């Protein structure tokens, strides 16, 4: 077997050079390498070899769309491998939890006012959806008491009240509330009421959204609302203190 050593092979005419004939095999020995400098390596339309191909980047030959396989193909991510998405994932079906944001108020709060909506301390959160098709599942757990008649609370998305009833007359449109007008055998001064609400919101926005809890007196009296404590503002052993929360979960379409 003869060995030919040369630094360059050029076509005899034109610019095309053919290496061997159909069926021939050319072997690059172990330790040797093929280097392309500012060139393009053209591969056949179909590669049937089971040889492992390692590369740091795959880009489409033309345009911006890249198709991976054909209908019915299966691609397996081995155990221990990770797929990192730095863009927007589409076409994977709905129901994906994209992010969770939560706010909790553990301390007591007293809010006094005559029918004025007031933001509850620490029960405000901000979330920005990845797509306008995303929905936001809002979970709220608010513990409220009132020292006269009753108090109410609502969920607000920016300036829009959500998860509230539809007003038919002069009723309040609220998400929940508390009453002190309970049977006499129960001392309402030591009772606070936990309200749990879940609401699937469709904000249709990729702008920053603010969800919050607001509280107010829903009577003609200048009453005081108590968050996380009974209306009897005591530190006695028989007084129970609670926590209130609001959570927003973005669900991908």
Secondary structure as a PSIPRED ss2 file (coil, helix, strand):
# PSIPRED VFORMAT (PSIPRED V4.0)

   1 X C   1.000  0.000  0.000
   2 X C   1.000  0.000  0.000
   3 X C   1.000  0.000  0.000
   4 X C   1.000  0.000  0.000
   5 X C   1.000  0.000  0.000
   6 X C   1.000  0.000  0.000
   7 X C   1.000  0.000  0.000
   8 X C   1.000  0.000  0.000
   9 X C   1.000  0.000  0.000
  10 X C   1.000  0.000  0.000
  11 X C   1.000  0.000  0.000
  12 X C   1.000  0.000  0.000
  13 X C   1.000  0.000  0.000
  14 X C   1.000  0.000  0.000
  15 X C   1.000  0.000  0.000
  16 X C   1.000  0.000  0.000
  17 X C   1.000  0.000  0.000
  18 X C   1.000  0.000  0.000
  19 X C   1.000  0.000  0.000
  20 X C   1.000  0.000  0.000
  21 X C   1.000  0.000  0.000
  22 X C   1.000  0.000  0.000
  23 X C   1.000  0.000  0.000
  24 X C   1.000  0.000  0.000
  25 X C   1.000  0.000  0.000
  26 X C   1.000  0.000  0.000
  27 X C   1.000  0.000  0.000
  28 X C   1.000  0.000  0.000
  29 X C   1.000  0.000  0.000
  30 X C   1.000  0.000  0.000
  31 X C   1.000  0.000  0.000
  32 X C   1.000  0.000  0.000
  33 X C   1.000  0.000  0.000
  34 X C   1.000  0.000  0.000
  35 X C   1.000  0.000  0.000
  36 X C   1.000  0.000  0.000
  37 X C   1.000  0.000  0.000
  38 X C   1.000  0.000  0.000
  39 X C   1.000  0.000  0.000
  40 X C   1.000  0.000  0.000
  41 X C   1.000  0.000  0.000
  42 X C   1.000  0.000  0.000
  43 X C   1.000  0.000  0.000
  44 X C   1.000  0.000  0.000
  45 X C   1.000  0.000  0.000
  46 X C   1.000  0.000  0.000
  47 X C   1.000  0.000  0.000
  48 X C   1.000  0.000  0.000
  49 X C   1.000  0.000  0.000
  50 X C   1.000  0.000  0.000
  51 X C   1.000  0.000  0.000
  52 X C   1.000  0.000  0.000
  53 X C   1.000  0.000  0.000
  54 X C   1.000  0.000  0.000
  55 X C   1.000  0.000  0.000
  56 X C   1.000  0.000  0.000
  57 X C   1.000  0.000  0.000
  58 X C   1.000  0.000  0.000
  59 X C   1.000  0.000  0.000
  60 X C   1.000  0.000  0.000
  61 X C   1.000  0.000  0.000
  62 X C   1.000  0.000  0.000
  63 X C   1.000  0.000  0.000
  64 X C   1.000  0.000  0.000
  65 X C   1.000  0.000  0.000
  66 X C   1.000  0.000  0.000
  67 X C   1.000  0.000  0.000
  68 X C   1.000  0.000  0.000
  69 X C   1.000  0.000  0.000
  70 X C   1.000  0.000  0.000
  71 X C   1.000  0.000  0.000
  72 X C   1.000  0.000  0.000
  73 X C   1.000  0.000  0.000
  74 X C   1.000  0.000  0.000
  75 X C   1.000  0.000  0.000
  76 X C   1.000  0.000  0.000
  77 X C   1.000  0.000  0.000
  78 X C   1.000  0.000  0.000
  79 X C   1.000  0.000  0.000
  80 X C   1.000  0.000  0.000
  81 X C   1.000  0.000  0.000
  82 X C   1.000  0.000  0.000
  83 X C   1.000  0.000  0.000
  84 X C   1.000  0.000  0.000
  85 X C   1.000  0.000  0.000
  86 X C   1.000  0.000  0.000
  87 X C   1.000  0.000  0.000
  88 X C   1.000  0.000  0.000
  89 X C   1.000  0.000  0.000
  90 X C   1.000  0.000  0.000
  91 X C   1.000  0.000  0.000
  92 X C   1.000  0.000  0.000
  93 X C   1.000  0.000  0.000
  94 X C   1.000  0.000  0.000
  95 X C   1.000  0.000  0.000
  96 X E   0.000  0.000  1.000
  97 X E   0.000  0.000  1.000
  98 X E   0.000  0.000  1.000
  99 X E   0.000  0.000  1.000
 100 X E   0.000  0.000  1.000
 101 X E   0.000  0.000  1.000
 102 X E   0.000  0.000  1.000
 103 X E   0.000  0.000  1.000
 104 X E   0.000  0.000  1.000
 105 X E   0.000  0.000  1.000
 106 X C   1.000  0.000  0.000
 107 X C   1.000  0.000  0.000
 108 X C   1.000  0.000  0.000
 109 X E   0.000  0.000  1.000
 110 X E   0.000  0.000  1.000
 111 X E   0.000  0.000  1.000
 112 X E   0.000  0.000  1.000
 113 X C   1.000  0.000  0.000
 114 X C   1.000  0.000  0.000
 115 X C   1.000  0.000  0.000
 116 X C   1.000  0.000  0.000
 117 X C   1.000  0.000  0.000
 118 X E   0.000  0.000  1.000
 119 X E   0.000  0.000  1.000
 120 X E   0.000  0.000  1.000
 121 X E   0.000  0.000  1.000
 122 X E   0.000  0.000  1.000
 123 X E   0.000  0.000  1.000
 124 X E   0.000  0.000  1.000
 125 X E   0.000  0.000  1.000
 126 X E   0.000  0.000  1.000
 127 X E   0.000  0.000  1.000
 128 X E   0.000  0.000  1.000
 129 X C   1.000  0.000  0.000
 130 X C   1.000  0.000  0.000
 131 X C   1.000  0.000  0.000
 132 X C   1.000  0.000  0.000
 133 X C   1.000  0.000  0.000
 134 X C   1.000  0.000  0.000
 135 X E   0.000  0.000  1.000
 136 X E   0.000  0.000  1.000
 137 X E   0.000  0.000  1.000
 138 X E   0.000  0.000  1.000
 139 X E   0.000  0.000  1.000
 140 X E   0.000  0.000  1.000
 141 X E   0.000  0.000  1.000
 142 X E   0.000  0.000  1.000
 143 X E   0.000  0.000  1.000
 144 X E   0.000  0.000  1.000
 145 X E   0.000  0.000  1.000
 146 X E   0.000  0.000  1.000
 147 X C   1.000  0.000  0.000
 148 X C   1.000  0.000  0.000
 149 X C   1.000  0.000  0.000
 150 X E   0.000  0.000  1.000
 151 X E   0.000  0.000  1.000
 152 X E   0.000  0.000  1.000
 153 X E   0.000  0.000  1.000
 154 X E   0.000  0.000  1.000
 155 X E   0.000  0.000  1.000
 156 X E   0.000  0.000  1.000
 157 X E   0.000  0.000  1.000
 158 X C   1.000  0.000  0.000
 159 X C   1.000  0.000  0.000
 160 X E   0.000  0.000  1.000
 161 X E   0.000  0.000  1.000
 162 X E   0.000  0.000  1.000
 163 X C   1.000  0.000  0.000
 164 X C   1.000  0.000  0.000
 165 X C   1.000  0.000  0.000
 166 X C   1.000  0.000  0.000
 167 X C   1.000  0.000  0.000
 168 X C   1.000  0.000  0.000
 169 X C   1.000  0.000  0.000
 170 X C   1.000  0.000  0.000
 171 X C   1.000  0.000  0.000
 172 X C   1.000  0.000  0.000
 173 X C   1.000  0.000  0.000
 174 X C   1.000  0.000  0.000
 175 X C   1.000  0.000  0.000
 176 X E   0.000  0.000  1.000
 177 X E   0.000  0.000  1.000
 178 X E   0.000  0.000  1.000
 179 X E   0.000  0.000  1.000
 180 X C   1.000  0.000  0.000
 181 X C   1.000  0.000  0.000
 182 X C   1.000  0.000  0.000
 183 X C   1.000  0.000  0.000
 184 X C   1.000  0.000  0.000
 185 X C   1.000  0.000  0.000
 186 X C   1.000  0.000  0.000
 187 X C   1.000  0.000  0.000
 188 X H   0.000  1.000  0.000
 189 X H   0.000  1.000  0.000
 190 X H   0.000  1.000  0.000
 191 X C   1.000  0.000  0.000
 192 X C   1.000  0.000  0.000
 193 X E   0.000  0.000  1.000
 194 X E   0.000  0.000  1.000
 195 X E   0.000  0.000  1.000
 196 X E   0.000  0.000  1.000
 197 X E   0.000  0.000  1.000
 198 X E   0.000  0.000  1.000
 199 X E   0.000  0.000  1.000
 200 X E   0.000  0.000  1.000
 201 X E   0.000  0.000  1.000
 202 X C   1.000  0.000  0.000
 203 X C   1.000  0.000  0.000
 204 X C   1.000  0.000  0.000
 205 X C   1.000  0.000  0.000
 206 X C   1.000  0.000  0.000
 207 X C   1.000  0.000  0.000
 208 X E   0.000  0.000  1.000
 209 X E   0.000  0.000  1.000
 210 X E   0.000  0.000  1.000
 211 X E   0.000  0.000  1.000
 212 X E   0.000  0.000  1.000
 213 X E   0.000  0.000  1.000
 214 X E   0.000  0.000  1.000
 215 X E   0.000  0.000  1.000
 216 X E   0.000  0.000  1.000
 217 X E   0.000  0.000  1.000
 218 X C   1.000  0.000  0.000
 219 X C   1.000  0.000  0.000
 220 X C   1.000  0.000  0.000
 221 X C   1.000  0.000  0.000
 222 X C   1.000  0.000  0.000
 223 X C   1.000  0.000  0.000
 224 X E   0.000  0.000  1.000
 225 X E   0.000  0.000  1.000
 226 X E   0.000  0.000  1.000
 227 X E   0.000  0.000  1.000
 228 X C   1.000  0.000  0.000
 229 X C   1.000  0.000  0.000
 230 X C   1.000  0.000  0.000
 231 X C   1.000  0.000  0.000
 232 X C   1.000  0.000  0.000
 233 X C   1.000  0.000  0.000
 234 X C   1.000  0.000  0.000
 235 X C   1.000  0.000  0.000
 236 X C   1.000  0.000  0.000
 237 X C   1.000  0.000  0.000
 238 X C   1.000  0.000  0.000
 239 X C   1.000  0.000  0.000
 240 X C   1.000  0.000  0.000
 241 X C   1.000  0.000  0.000
 242 X C   1.000  0.000  0.000
 243 X C   1.000  0.000  0.000
 244 X E   0.000  0.000  1.000
 245 X E   0.000  0.000  1.000
 246 X E   0.000  0.000  1.000
 247 X E   0.000  0.000  1.000
 248 X E   0.000  0.000  1.000
 249 X E   0.000  0.000  1.000
 250 X E   0.000  0.000  1.000
 251 X E   0.000  0.000  1.000
 252 X E   0.000  0.000  1.000
 253 X C   1.000  0.000  0.000
